[in-house]
């Protein structure tokens, strides 16, 4: 089919090896941590868009 490096069968094999090495509990914790990180990143990006930039005020003379 494809001659690329990451074919679907390769990805399944990598996931299977990771499950064997780390076990299901570590694999689940890794997925949970990754999901929380993405969620926090999205909320931080959303908060940054809502706040307008303040222009510095000139010093009073």
C-alpha positions, 0 to 999 in steps of 0.5 A, a space after each residue: 500500500 504505502 511506502 511511508 514510515 508510519 503505516 497503520 500496521 506499524 503504529 499498531 505494533 508500536 502501541 502493542 510494544 508500549 503496552 507490553 513495556 509499560 503495562 495498561 495502568 501506565 499507558 492509561 496514566 500517560 493518555 490521561 496526562 496528555 489529555 489534561 495537558 491539551 485541555 489546559 493548553 486550549 484553555 490558556 489559548 482561549 484566555 489569552 484571546 479574550 484579554 485585550 492588550 493594554 497600551 502603556 500610559 505615558 508618564 505624567 509630567 
